[in-house]
Amino acid sequence: DVKVTQSSRYLVKRTGEKVFLECVQDMDHENMFWYRQDPGLGLRLIYFSYDVKMKEKGDIPEGYSVSREKKERFSLILESASTNQTSMYLCASSSGDNSGNTIYFGEGSWLTVV
Amino acid sequence: DAKTTQPTSMDCAEGRAANLPCNHSTISGNEYVYWYRQIHSQGPQYIIHGLKNNETNEMASLIITEDRKSSTLILPHATLRDTAVYYCIVRVVGGSARQLTFGSGTQLTVLP
């Protein structure tokens, strides 16, 4: 089975702190994604990466950055956390071929910024 | 990606089949139908996908009408653990990730 593992399920951080959310996938997938999910707003794409060291902005990249130094690992960084970044963050991955390239999600990381 | 329409909620008795409908009347020829579910406080879980033929896996069956304008997800023997929000999505294979749009979904409640 595909496994997308997010390092932290629940975090509480203070305003202004730098926050790292880590994600690892074990399926040798080329593509990796970070979304946030908020009530009434659905899933919104923050950043995605289609190869090591490659990244592209999604729909809401402001206030976030990412790092992909290894194929299996994709990190989301909140440079200076703010209360409006309180949300559930979802990491996902998919293969780069056209065999349906199903997107698989991790269990989510609940971040509260106080 | 095409828009989908699903009922807001459904109930199903434990052990019975749960049939979840989805309308996607504007689907185009290169769009697949995907189903995910999300149990409260967890990430979306992939269930099944198909293009035009019916599909079955260990979790569910997907029935797509001949005109591809609607589909039904079937959970053959629903259990309490199947209580979740079920999302029907249509997307182009190979399309950009930003095109994965989750609508409101159907809240399925499996009753004992």
Boltz contact constraints between the chains, C-beta under 6 A:
constraints:
  - contact:
      token1: [A, 33]
      token2: [B, 97]
      max_distance: 6.0
  - contact:
      token1: [A, 42]
      token2: [B, 102]
      max_distance: 6.0
  - contact:
      token1: [A, 43]
      token2: [B, 102]
      max_distance: 6.0
  - contact:
      token1: [A, 45]
      token2: [B, 98]
      max_distance: 6.0
  - contact:
      token1: [A, 48]
      token2: [B, 97]
      max_distance: 6.0
  - contact:
      token1: [A, 58]
      token2: [B, 98]
      max_distance: 6.0
  - contact:
      token1: [A, 90]
      token2: [B, 43]
      max_distance: 6.0
  - contact:
      token1: [A, 98]
      token2: [B, 93]
      max_distance: 6.0
  - contact:
      token1: [A, 98]
      token2: [B, 94]
      max_distance: 6.0
  - contact:
      token1: [A, 100]
      token2: [B, 49]
      max_distance: 6.0
  - contact:
      token1: [A, 100]
      token2: [B, 93]
      max_distance: 6.0
  - contact:
      token1: [A, 102]
      token2: [B, 46]
      max_distance: 6.0
  - contact:
      token1: [A, 103]
      token2: [B, 100]
      max_distance: 6.0
  - contact:
      token1: [A, 104]
      token2: [B, 46]
      max_distance: 6.0
  - contact:
      token1: [A, 105]
      token2: [B, 43]
      max_distance: 6.0
  - contact:
      token1: [A, 105]
      token2: [B, 44]
      max_distance: 6.0
  - contact:
      token1: [A, 106]
      token2: [B, 43]
      max_distance: 6.0
  - contact:
      token1: [A, 107]
      token2: [B, 42]
      max_distance: 6.0
  - contact:
      token1: [A, 107]
      token2: [B, 43]
      max_distance: 6.0
  - contact:
      token1: [A, 108]
      token2: [B, 43]
      max_distance: 6.0
